[in-house]
């Protein structure tokens, strides 16, 4: 299932203009423990960078491995329990 070509995603956070609505939607996608960690950042830019990183990981799981949202959660739980 892995792609036959190199895959690279990048986001230049300082130029990424996220609206408050987009950020609220994004926070609903990540798991509760991830969101708690993200909310501990002092600076908003750092929190946004972390959130974007988590979203990119989720996109990778979906696009490259073909995992559904429930499968992503299961994999995440298994990785955290190790």
C-alpha positions in Angstrom: 0.0 0.0 0.0 2.9 2.4 0.3 3.5 4.8 -2.5 6.0 4.0 -5.2 7.4 7.6 -5.0 8.9 9.7 -2.3 6.3 11.5 -0.3 6.8 14.8 1.4 4.4 17.2 3.0 5.4 20.5 4.4 3.7 23.5 6.1 5.4 26.8 6.7 3.7 27.6 9.9 4.6 31.3 10.1 2.8 31.9 6.8 -0.1 29.5 7.5 -3.0 31.7 8.2 -5.4 29.6 10.2 -8.8 31.1 11.2 -10.2 30.5 14.7 -12.9 28.3 13.1 -10.3 26.2 11.3 -8.3 25.7 14.5 -11.5 24.7 16.4 -12.2 22.1 13.7 -8.7 20.8 13.9 -8.7 20.5 17.6 -11.8 18.2 17.3 -9.8 15.8 15.1 -7.0 15.1 17.5 -7.3 12.9 20.5 -8.0 14.3 23.9 -4.6 13.5 25.3 -2.9 15.1 22.3 -5.0 18.2 22.8 -4.1 18.4 26.5 -0.4 18.3 25.5 -0.9 20.9 22.8 -2.8 23.2 25.2 0.2 23.3 27.6 2.2 25.4 25.1 2.8 29.0 26.3 2.9 30.5 22.8 0.1 30.1 20.3 2.5 29.6 17.4 4.0 26.6 19.2 0.6 25.1 19.8 -0.4 25.6 16.2 2.9 24.0 15.0 2.3 21.0 17.2 -1.4 20.7 16.1 -0.3 20.9 12.4 2.3 18.2 13.0 -0.4 15.9 14.6 -2.7 16.5 11.6 0.1 15.7 9.1 0.7 12.4 10.9 -3.0 11.6 10.7 -3.0 12.4 7.0 0.0 10.2 6.5 -1.8 7.3 8.3 -4.8 7.8 6.1 -3.1 8.4 2.7 -0.1 6.0 2.9 -1.4 3.2 5.1 -5.1 3.6 4.2 -6.2 3.6 7.8 -9.6 4.7 8.9 -10.2 7.1 11.8 -11.0 4.2 14.2 -7.9 2.3 13.1 -5.8 5.5 13.6 -7.1 5.7 17.2 -6.4 2.0 17.8 -2.8 2.4 16.5 -2.3 5.5 18.6 -3.5 3.7 21.8 -1.2 0.7 21.1 1.8 3.0 20.6 1.1 5.0 23.8 0.8 1.8 25.9 4.3 0.6 25.0 
